[in-house]
Amino acid sequence: MYETHVTVQGRLVADPVVKQGRAGPFTVFRIAQSERHQDRSEPGRWTDSEPSYYDVTAYRTMGDNASRSLRKGHPVVVTGRQRVRQFRRDDGSSGAVVEIAADALGHDLRWGSTSYTRNGDLAPALPASGFGDALRDAYEVVGEDDGHRAAAADTGPLVPPAREDAA
């Protein structure tokens, strides 16, 4: 079956919630997105379109990171697999919900700045419940350098190291 891959920019309408599933914990949150356009009846005036809502699910480490990093009102960019699910309410009316299984997500840096911390740096500080034990098990701490912990699962520095002969 073909999958629809989408990228959506929006804002969280509530704090993320960690839920327990058959395969372990996952994180869910909802984002709203609307377009801003010029009002044709009043030149120079801008209005927002009706918002579209998306239910986002993030699994494994990304879900853990989302639950710790995102809060209501934060601007985010989500890329993932979209599914539209139809349902029927108790009163007989029908509705639809758009769900996105996140492949990647993060803060939308057009609206502010953020700081980055690697998971290996967080392993000792994770809570004992939820994702903590599984994430701690995924990282084998191999040493410390200037108070920063290095983890075996680390992919390396984010910037090239300074050359010794450059001094």
MIDOSE-1310 file (N, C-alpha, C; in nm, 2 decimals, decimal comma, always signed):
residues 167
myet	+0,08/-0,12/+0,00/+0,00/+0,00/+0,00/+0,09/+0,12/+0,00; +0,05/+0,23/-0,07/+0,12/+0,35/-0,08/+0,10/+0,43/+0,05; +0,20/+0,50/+0,09/+0,19/+0,59/+0,21/+0,20/+0,73/+0,16; +0,13/+0,82/+0,23/+0,14/+0,96/+0,21/+0,24/+1,03/+0,31
hvtv	+0,35/+1,08/+0,26/+0,44/+1,15/+0,34/+0,42/+1,30/+0,34; +0,41/+1,36/+0,46/+0,38/+1,50/+0,46/+0,48/+1,57/+0,56; +0,49/+1,71/+0,54/+0,56/+1,79/+0,63/+0,46/+1,90/+0,67; +0,44/+1,92/+0,80/+0,34/+2,02/+0,85/+0,41/+2,11/+0,95
qgrl	+0,39/+2,24/+0,94/+0,44/+2,34/+1,04/+0,32/+2,38/+1,11; +0,33/+2,39/+1,25/+0,22/+2,43/+1,33/+0,26/+2,46/+1,47; +0,16/+2,47/+1,56/+0,19/+2,49/+1,70/+0,11/+2,39/+1,78; +0,17/+2,35/+1,89/+0,11/+2,25/+1,98/-0,01/+2,32/+2,05
vadp	-0,12/+2,25/+2,05/-0,24/+2,30/+2,12/-0,25/+2,25/+2,26; -0,17/+2,16/+2,30/-0,16/+2,11/+2,44/-0,02/+2,04/+2,46; +0,02/+2,02/+2,59/+0,14/+1,95/+2,61/+0,14/+1,81/+2,56; +0,25/+1,75/+2,52/+0,25/+1,61/+2,48/+0,22/+1,52/+2,59
vvkq	+0,16/+1,41/+2,56/+0,11/+1,31/+2,66/+0,18/+1,17/+2,62; +0,24/+1,11/+2,73/+0,31/+0,98/+2,71/+0,20/+0,88/+2,74; +0,18/+0,78/+2,65/+0,09/+0,67/+2,66/+0,16/+0,54/+2,66; +0,09/+0,44/+2,71/+0,15/+0,30/+2,71/+0,08/+0,22/+2,61
grag	+0,16/+0,16/+2,52/+0,10/+0,07/+2,42/+0,15/-0,07/+2,43; +0,11/-0,16/+2,35/+0,16/-0,30/+2,35/+0,31/-0,31/+2,33; +0,37/-0,23/+2,25/+0,51/-0,23/+2,22/+0,59/-0,14/+2,31; +0,53/-0,07/+2,40/+0,60/+0,02/+2,49/+0,54/+0,16/+2,49
pftv	+0,60/+0,25/+2,55/+0,55/+0,39/+2,56/+0,56/+0,46/+2,43; +0,47/+0,56/+2,40/+0,48/+0,65/+2,29/+0,42/+0,78/+2,33; +0,45/+0,88/+2,25/+0,40/+1,02/+2,28/+0,31/+1,07/+2,18; +0,20/+1,13/+2,22/+0,10/+1,19/+2,13/+0,09/+1,34/+2,16
fria	+0,06/+1,42/+2,06/+0,03/+1,56/+2,08/-0,05/+1,60/+1,95; -0,11/+1,72/+1,97/-0,19/+1,77/+1,86/-0,13/+1,91/+1,82; -0,13/+1,93/+1,69/-0,08/+2,06/+1,64/-0,19/+2,13/+1,55; -0,19/+2,26/+1,55/-0,29/+2,34/+1,47/-0,20/+2,42/+1,37
qser	-0,25/+2,42/+1,25/-0,18/+2,50/+1,14/-0,29/+2,58/+1,07; -0,25/+2,71/+1,04/-0,34/+2,79/+0,96/-0,25/+2,88/+0,87; -0,31/+2,93/+0,76/-0,24/+3,02/+0,67/-0,28/+3,16/+0,70; -0,18/+3,25/+0,68/-0,20/+3,39/+0,70/-0,21/+3,45/+0,56
hqdr	-0,31/+3,53/+0,53/-0,32/+3,59/+0,39/-0,38/+3,73/+0,40; -0,36/+3,80/+0,30/-0,41/+3,94/+0,30/-0,57/+3,93/+0,28; -0,63/+4,02/+0,35/-0,78/+4,03/+0,34/-0,81/+4,12/+0,22; -0,89/+4,06/+0,13/-0,91/+4,13/+0,00/-1,01/+4,25/+0,02
sepg	-1,09/+4,24/+0,12/-1,18/+4,35/+0,14/-1,12/+4,47/+0,21; -1,00/+4,45/+0,28/-0,93/+4,56/+0,34/-0,78/+4,55/+0,31; -0,73/+4,62/+0,21/-0,59/+4,61/+0,17/-0,50/+4,65/+0,30; -0,40/+4,58/+0,31/-0,30/+4,60/+0,42/-0,34/+4,53/+0,55
rwtd	-0,46/+4,46/+0,55/-0,50/+4,38/+0,67/-0,48/+4,23/+0,64; -0,42/+4,16/+0,74/-0,40/+4,02/+0,72/-0,49/+3,94/+0,81; -0,53/+3,82/+0,77/-0,62/+3,74/+0,85/-0,57/+3,59/+0,84; -0,61/+3,52/+0,94/-0,57/+3,37/+0,94/-0,69/+3,29/+0,89
seps	-0,65/+3,18/+0,82/-0,76/+3,09/+0,77/-0,80/+3,00/+0,89; -0,91/+2,93/+0,87/-0,95/+2,83/+0,97/-0,84/+2,73/+0,99; -0,81/+2,69/+1,12/-0,70/+2,60/+1,14/-0,73/+2,46/+1,10; -0,63/+2,39/+1,07/-0,63/+2,24/+1,04/-0,56/+2,18/+1,16
yydv	-0,62/+2,07/+1,21/-0,56/+2,00/+1,33/-0,50/+1,87/+1,28; -0,39/+1,83/+1,35/-0,32/+1,70/+1,32/-0,29/+1,64/+1,45; -0,32/+1,51/+1,46/-0,28/+1,43/+1,58/-0,15/+1,36/+1,54; -0,04/+1,39/+1,62/+0,09/+1,34/+1,59/+0,13/+1,23/+1,69
tayr	+0,19/+1,12/+1,65/+0,24/+1,02/+1,73/+0,38/+1,00/+1,71; +0,46/+1,00/+1,81/+0,61/+0,98/+1,80/+0,65/+0,86/+1,89; +0,72/+0,77/+1,83/+0,76/+0,64/+1,90/+0,90/+0,64/+1,95; +0,93/+0,55/+2,03/+1,07/+0,52/+2,08/+1,14/+0,65/+2,13
tmgd	+1,26/+0,66/+2,10/+1,35/+0,77/+2,15/+1,29/+0,91/+2,11; +1,24/+0,92/+1,99/+1,18/+1,05/+1,94/+1,06/+1,08/+2,03; +0,98/+0,99/+2,07/+0,87/+1,01/+2,16/+0,91/+1,06/+2,29; +1,02/+1,00/+2,35/+1,07/+1,04/+2,47/+1,13/+1,19/+2,46
nasr	+1,20/+1,22/+2,36/+1,26/+1,35/+2,34/+1,14/+1,45/+2,32; +1,04/+1,42/+2,25/+0,93/+1,51/+2,23/+0,86/+1,54/+2,36; +0,84/+1,44/+2,44/+0,77/+1,46/+2,57/+0,85/+1,55/+2,66; +0,98/+1,55/+2,65/+1,07/+1,63/+2,74/+1,09/+1,77/+2,68
slrk	+1,08/+1,78/+2,55/+1,12/+1,91/+2,48/+1,01/+2,00/+2,44; +0,89/+1,95/+2,41/+0,78/+2,02/+2,35/+0,68/+2,06/+2,46; +0,62/+2,18/+2,44/+0,52/+2,23/+2,53/+0,41/+2,30/+2,45; +0,29/+2,32/+2,51/+0,18/+2,39/+2,45/+0,23/+2,52/+2,39
ghpv	+0,19/+2,55/+2,27/+0,23/+2,68/+2,21/+0,35/+2,68/+2,13; +0,44/+2,57/+2,15/+0,57/+2,57/+2,07/+0,54/+2,55/+1,92; +0,61/+2,63/+1,84/+0,61/+2,61/+1,70/+0,69/+2,48/+1,66; +0,64/+2,39/+1,58/+0,71/+2,27/+1,54/+0,70/+2,25/+1,39
vvtg	+0,79/+2,17/+1,34/+0,78/+2,11/+1,21/+0,78/+1,96/+1,22; +0,68/+1,89/+1,16/+0,67/+1,75/+1,17/+0,67/+1,69/+1,03; +0,75/+1,59/+1,01/+0,75/+1,51/+0,89/+0,72/+1,37/+0,92; +0,62/+1,31/+0,85/+0,59/+1,17/+0,88/+0,49/+1,12/+0,78
rqrv	+0,43/+1,00/+0,82/+0,33/+0,93/+0,73/+0,19/+0,97/+0,78; +0,11/+1,02/+0,68/-0,02/+1,07/+0,71/-0,13/+0,97/+0,69; -0,23/+0,96/+0,77/-0,34/+0,88/+0,76/-0,47/+0,96/+0,80; -0,57/+0,95/+0,72/-0,70/+1,01/+0,75/-0,79/+0,90/+0,79
rqfr	-0,84/+0,92/+0,91/-0,93/+0,81/+0,97/-1,07/+0,87/+0,99; -1,17/+0,80/+0,93/-1,31/+0,84/+0,94/-1,37/+0,77/+1,07; -1,46/+0,84/+1,13/-1,53/+0,78/+1,25/-1,67/+0,83/+1,26; -1,75/+0,76/+1,34/-1,89/+0,80/+1,36/-1,91/+0,83/+1,50
rddg	-1,97/+0,94/+1,53/-2,00/+0,98/+1,67/-2,12/+0,91/+1,72; -2,14/+0,92/+1,85/-2,26/+0,86/+1,92/-2,39/+0,91/+1,86; -2,39/+1,04/+1,82/-2,52/+1,10/+1,77/-2,54/+1,07/+1,62; -2,46/+0,98/+1,56/-2,48/+0,94/+1,43/-2,40/+1,02/+1,32
ssga	-2,35/+1,14/+1,36/-2,27/+1,22/+1,27/-2,14/+1,16/+1,25; -2,08/+1,19/+1,13/-1,94/+1,13/+1,10/-1,84/+1,25/+1,11; -1,72/+1,21/+1,12/-1,61/+1,30/+1,13/-1,48/+1,23/+1,08; -1,38/+1,31/+1,07/-1,25/+1,26/+1,03/-1,14/+1,32/+1,11
vvei	-1,03/+1,25/+1,13/-0,91/+1,30/+1,20/-0,79/+1,27/+1,11; -0,70/+1,36/+1,11/-0,57/+1,34/+1,03/-0,46/+1,31/+1,13; -0,40/+1,19/+1,11/-0,30/+1,14/+1,20/-0,17/+1,14/+1,13; -0,06/+1,18/+1,20/+0,07/+1,17/+1,14/+0,16/+1,09/+1,23
aada	+0,22/+0,98/+1,18/+0,32/+0,90/+1,25/+0,45/+0,97/+1,22; +0,51/+1,04/+1,32/+0,63/+1,12/+1,30/+0,75/+1,04/+1,26; +0,82/+1,08/+1,15/+0,95/+1,03/+1,12/+1,06/+1,12/+1,17; +1,03/+1,25/+1,17/+1,12/+1,35/+1,22/+1,04/+1,47/+1,27
lghd	+1,09/+1,54/+1,38/+1,02/+1,66/+1,43/+1,11/+1,74/+1,50; +1,08/+1,87/+1,51/+1,16/+1,96/+1,59/+1,09/+2,10/+1,60; +1,16/+2,19/+1,67/+1,11/+2,32/+1,68/+1,13/+2,40/+1,55; +1,03/+2,48/+1,52/+1,04/+2,57/+1,40/+1,12/+2,69/+1,44
lrwg	+1,25/+2,70/+1,39/+1,34/+2,80/+1,43/+1,32/+2,93/+1,37; +1,21/+2,95/+1,29/+1,17/+3,08/+1,24/+1,12/+3,17/+1,36; +1,07/+3,11/+1,46/+1,01/+3,18/+1,57/+1,09/+3,19/+1,70; +1,20/+3,13/+1,70/+1,28/+3,13/+1,82/+1,40/+3,04/+1,81
stsy	+1,48/+3,03/+1,92/+1,60/+2,94/+1,92/+1,58/+2,83/+2,02; +1,66/+2,73/+2,01/+1,65/+2,62/+2,10/+1,79/+2,57/+2,12; +1,81/+2,48/+2,22/+1,95/+2,43/+2,24/+1,93/+2,27/+2,22; +2,04/+2,21/+2,19/+2,04/+2,07/+2,16/+2,13/+1,99/+2,26
trng	+2,07/+1,88/+2,31/+2,15/+1,79/+2,40/+2,13/+1,65/+2,35; +2,24/+1,58/+2,33/+2,24/+1,44/+2,29/+2,18/+1,35/+2,39; +2,12/+1,25/+2,34/+2,05/+1,15/+2,44/+2,16/+1,09/+2,53; +2,28/+1,06/+2,49/+2,38/+1,00/+2,57/+2,41/+1,10/+2,69
dlap	+2,40/+1,23/+2,66/+2,43/+1,32/+2,77/+2,32/+1,32/+2,87; +2,20/+1,28/+2,84/+2,08/+1,28/+2,92/+2,06/+1,15/+3,00; +2,12/+1,04/+2,95/+2,10/+0,91/+3,01/+2,10/+0,90/+3,16; +2,20/+0,96/+3,23/+2,19/+0,95/+3,38/+2,08/+1,02/+3,44
alpa	+2,02/+1,13/+3,37/+1,92/+1,21/+3,44/+1,78/+1,17/+3,40; +1,76/+1,06/+3,33/+1,63/+1,02/+3,29/+1,55/+0,96/+3,40; +1,42/+0,98/+3,41/+1,33/+0,93/+3,51/+1,33/+0,78/+3,51; +1,30/+0,72/+3,62/+1,29/+0,57/+3,63/+1,17/+0,51/+3,57
sgfg	+1,07/+0,59/+3,54/+0,95/+0,54/+3,47/+0,95/+0,58/+3,33; +0,85/+0,52/+3,25/+0,83/+0,56/+3,11/+0,95/+0,51/+3,03; +1,01/+0,61/+2,96/+1,12/+0,57/+2,86/+1,25/+0,55/+2,93; +1,27/+0,60/+3,05/+1,40/+0,61/+3,11/+1,48/+0,48/+3,10
dalr	+1,43/+0,37/+3,15/+1,51/+0,25/+3,16/+1,55/+0,20/+3,02; +1,46/+0,20/+2,92/+1,49/+0,16/+2,79/+1,60/+0,25/+2,72; +1,59/+0,38/+2,75/+1,69/+0,47/+2,69/+1,82/+0,45/+2,76; +1,82/+0,43/+2,89/+1,95/+0,41/+2,96/+2,01/+0,28/+2,91
daye	+1,94/+0,18/+2,88/+1,99/+0,05/+2,83/+2,05/+0,07/+2,69; +2,00/+0,16/+2,61/+2,05/+0,18/+2,48/+2,18/+0,25/+2,47; +2,22/+0,31/+2,58/+2,35/+0,39/+2,58/+2,44/+0,33/+2,68; +2,56/+0,29/+2,63/+2,66/+0,24/+2,72/+2,76/+0,35/+2,74
vvge	+2,77/+0,41/+2,86/+2,86/+0,52/+2,88/+3,00/+0,47/+2,88; +3,08/+0,54/+2,79/+3,22/+0,50/+2,77/+3,32/+0,59/+2,83; +3,28/+0,70/+2,88/+3,38/+0,79/+2,95/+3,33/+0,93/+2,96; +3,41/+1,02/+3,02/+3,37/+1,16/+3,04/+3,49/+1,25/+3,00
ddgh	+3,45/+1,37/+2,95/+3,54/+1,46/+2,90/+3,49/+1,60/+2,94; +3,56/+1,68/+3,02/+3,51/+1,81/+3,07/+3,37/+1,80/+3,13; +3,34/+1,70/+3,20/+3,20/+1,69/+3,26/+3,09/+1,64/+3,17; +3,12/+1,62/+3,04/+3,02/+1,57/+2,94/+3,04/+1,42/+2,92
raaa	+2,94/+1,35/+2,93/+2,95/+1,21/+2,92/+2,94/+1,17/+2,77; +3,03/+1,07/+2,73/+3,03/+1,02/+2,60/+2,96/+0,89/+2,60; +2,88/+0,86/+2,50/+2,81/+0,74/+2,49/+2,85/+0,66/+2,37; +2,84/+0,53/+2,38/+2,88/+0,44/+2,26/+2,79/+0,46/+2,15
adtg	+2,66/+0,50/+2,17/+2,56/+0,52/+2,06/+2,58/+0,66/+1,99; +2,67/+0,74/+2,04/+2,69/+0,87/+1,99/+2,74/+0,86/+1,85; +2,70/+0,95/+1,76/+2,74/+0,95/+1,62/+2,86/+1,04/+1,60; +2,91/+1,11/+1,70/+3,03/+1,19/+1,68/+3,00/+1,34/+1,71
plvp	+3,09/+1,42/+1,70/+3,07/+1,56/+1,73/+2,98/+1,63/+1,62; +2,91/+1,74/+1,66/+2,83/+1,81/+1,57/+2,91/+1,90/+1,48; +3,02/+1,94/+1,53/+3,11/+2,03/+1,45/+3,25/+1,96/+1,45; +3,33/+1,99/+1,34/+3,46/+1,92/+1,33/+3,54/+1,97/+1,45
pare	+3,62/+1,88/+1,51/+3,71/+1,92/+1,62/+3,82/+2,01/+1,56; +3,87/+2,10/+1,65/+3,98/+2,19/+1,62/+4,10/+2,12/+1,59; +4,18/+2,16/+1,49/+4,30/+2,09/+1,45/+4,41/+2,14/+1,55; +4,49/+2,04/+1,59/+4,60/+2,07/+1,69/+4,70/+2,16/+1,63
daa	+4,73/+2,15/+1,50/+4,83/+2,24/+1,44/+4,78/+2,37/+1,40; +4,66/+2,41/+1,43/+4,60/+2,54/+1,40/+4,64/+2,65/+1,50; +4,70/+2,61/+1,61/+4,73/+2,71/+1,71/+4,84/+2,80/+1,68
